Each structure stands twice: as C-alpha cells, then as structure tokens.
C-alpha cells in the first residue's frame, strides 16, 4: 500500500491533468502499458493517478502521462 504522500509527490513533480480516455484492446489479455496508483490503495482515497507509463505505447501516443488523474 502506498501512502497519499507518495501520490501527492507524483502529482507535484509532473504536469498532471484530469484526462478522459477510452482504451480498446482486442482481448482482455492485452497489456495496457501503464500503472495506476490511488483509490483504495491509499488511506486518503483522493483519486486514481497514472504512476508509470511506457513510452511509445498507444496510451502514451494519445497523451496519457505520469501523474494524470
């Protein structure tokens, strides 16, 4: 479990913004190429944020970035 402080640091050190994206994949087994942090993983439950994203992936190309909510 990561702390809210870790999430807050992630937001502060990136140019985060709220984004709405739709991701389609051919099967449920396809890799999404990003990781999220927040929600029930933190004590404060103050949102879900992108914590890691692989460069040159489809979601990176559409503009998803580390720190986005």
KOLGUSE-559875 format. One record per residue (C-alpha): residue in one letter; chain; x, y, z. Coordinates in nm, 4 decimals, always signed. Layout:
BEGIN
{"a","A",{X,Y,Z}}
...
***
This chain:
BEGIN
{"x","A",{+0.0000,+0.0000,+0.0000}}
{"x","A",{+0.1407,+0.3357,-0.0987}}
{"x","A",{+0.0793,+0.6475,+0.1004}}
{"x","A",{-0.1073,+0.9599,-0.0047}}
{"x","A",{+0.2241,+1.1446,+0.0324}}
{"x","A",{+0.3686,+0.9333,-0.2497}}
{"x","A",{+0.0649,+1.0158,-0.4665}}
{"x","A",{+0.0929,+1.3860,-0.3804}}
{"x","A",{+0.4625,+1.3869,-0.4768}}
{"x","A",{+0.3757,+1.2190,-0.8058}}
{"x","A",{+0.1253,+1.4942,-0.8855}}
{"x","A",{+0.3570,+1.7777,-0.7827}}
{"x","A",{+0.6552,+1.6631,-0.9859}}
{"x","A",{+0.4634,+1.6057,-1.3085}}
{"x","A",{+0.2395,+1.8193,-1.5243}}
{"x","A",{-0.0702,+1.6313,-1.4213}}
{"x","A",{-0.4171,+1.6943,-1.5505}}
{"x","A",{-0.7522,+1.5233,-1.5472}}
{"x","A",{-0.7995,+1.3304,-1.8701}}
{"x","A",{-1.0728,+1.1100,-2.0057}}
{"x","A",{-0.9515,+0.8484,-2.2490}}
{"x","A",{-1.1021,+0.5338,-2.3921}}
{"x","A",{-0.8734,+0.2366,-2.4363}}
{"x","A",{-0.9704,-0.0503,-2.6612}}
{"x","A",{-0.7864,-0.3769,-2.6798}}
{"x","A",{-0.8522,-0.6889,-2.8813}}
{"x","A",{-0.8540,-0.9219,-2.5781}}
{"x","A",{-0.8564,-0.8862,-2.2009}}
{"x","A",{-0.5057,-1.0357,-2.2046}}
{"x","A",{-0.3550,-0.7385,-2.3931}}
{"x","A",{-0.1154,-0.5346,-2.1790}}
{"x","A",{-0.2225,-0.1762,-2.1035}}
{"x","A",{+0.1356,-0.0395,-2.0738}}
{"x","A",{+0.0614,+0.1840,-1.7746}}
{"x","A",{+0.0133,+0.1529,-1.3985}}
{"x","A",{-0.2206,+0.3374,-1.1653}}
{"x","A",{-0.1958,+0.4459,-0.8030}}
{"x","A",{-0.4590,+0.5679,-0.5616}}
{"x","A",{-0.8188,+0.4888,-0.4928}}
{"x","A",{-0.8492,+0.2268,-0.2213}}
{"x","A",{-0.4684,+0.1771,-0.2252}}
{"x","A",{-0.4236,+0.4984,-0.0265}}
{"x","A",{-0.5607,+0.5967,+0.3096}}
{"x","A",{-0.6994,+0.9271,+0.1840}}
{"x","A",{-0.8686,+0.7780,-0.1266}}
{"x","A",{-0.8245,+1.1048,-0.3197}}
{"x","A",{-0.8414,+0.9792,-0.6757}}
{"x","A",{-0.6641,+0.7453,-0.9118}}
{"x","A",{-0.3459,+0.8602,-1.0868}}
{"x","A",{-0.1149,+0.7223,-1.3542}}
{"x","A",{+0.2062,+0.6235,-1.1767}}
{"x","A",{+0.4008,+0.4695,-1.4658}}
{"x","A",{+0.3633,+0.4660,-1.8421}}
{"x","A",{+0.5689,+0.3031,-2.1144}}
{"x","A",{+0.6945,+0.5459,-2.3755}}
{"x","A",{+0.5936,+0.4805,-2.7342}}
{"x","A",{+0.2880,+0.2817,-2.6245}}
{"x","A",{-0.0593,+0.3562,-2.7642}}
{"x","A",{-0.1699,+0.5350,-2.4464}}
{"x","A",{+0.1472,+0.7464,-2.4476}}
{"x","A",{+0.0815,+0.8439,-2.8090}}
{"x","A",{-0.2718,+0.9655,-2.7244}}
{"x","A",{-0.1338,+1.1872,-2.4484}}
{"x","A",{-0.1641,+0.9920,-2.1223}}
{"x","A",{+0.1186,+1.0951,-1.8868}}
{"x","A",{+0.2545,+1.0075,-1.5457}}
{"x","A",{+0.0609,+1.1989,-1.2817}}
{"x","A",{-0.2598,+1.2278,-1.4848}}
{"x","A",{-0.5774,+1.1649,-1.2923}}
***
